[in-house]
C-alpha cells in the first residue's frame, strides 16, 4: 500500500494502533488495515552528528521529531500518520499478518 492508501484507510476505519514493544530506542506499533496488520517503528532517540561530546562517542539525544507527543498503548492510527509515512519511505512499514 502507498502512503495515500494507508492514510485513507486509517481515516475511514478509525482503527487503533497498538504499542507492541520498545527496543533499541524504537517504539513499535501495530495497526490493522483492510489488507492485514502492519508494524512500524517510531524512533525515540537520535545520534548526535560526529558523536563526540565531552570526550564520549555515540552520544544520543531524545528525538526532536517527537515534540510533545504523548504515546499511549493504544492510539488512533491516523494520529500516527507522520511516523507511518516515514516508515513507508524507509521500507520499515512491514506487513506482519
C-alpha positions, -999 to +999 in steps of 0.1 A: +000+000+000+012+035-007+011+064+018-022+078+005-040+045+006-028+039+042-039+074+052-073+069+036-077+035+052-069+049+087-092+079+085-120+058+071-117+028+095-107+048+126-086+018+136-064+020+167-026+015+166-014-007+195+020-005+211+037-038+206+071-033+222+101-010+228+136-019+218+168-001+210+153+034+211+122+025+190+086+022+199+069-004+177+032-001+169+009-025+151-021-012+131-048-031+112-056-020+076-081-036+052-054-059+038-037-070+070-018-060+101+013-038+098+041-029+122+062+002+122+088+019+144+089+053+159+125+064+168+127+080+202+164+088+201+188+104+175+226+102+173+244+135+176+264+140+144+301+134+149+292+118+182+319+133+203+306+154+232+327+157+264+351+130+252+323+104+247+314+087+215+280+076+202+260+103+221+222+101+217+195+127+225+158+124+227+145+127+191+133+162+182+107+146+159+087+136+190+080+171+201+055+170+229+036+140+216+022+116+242+025+080+231-002+058+246-005+020+245-035+025+221-039+055+198-059+063+167-038+051+138-044+083+119-027+102+148+005+084+139+004+091+101+035+113+104+056+083+116+038+058+094+047+079+063+084+080+074+083+042+079+069+037+045+096+059+029+123+039+048+108+005+040+100-001+077+062-004+074+061-042+075+031-064+069+031-090+098-003-107+092 
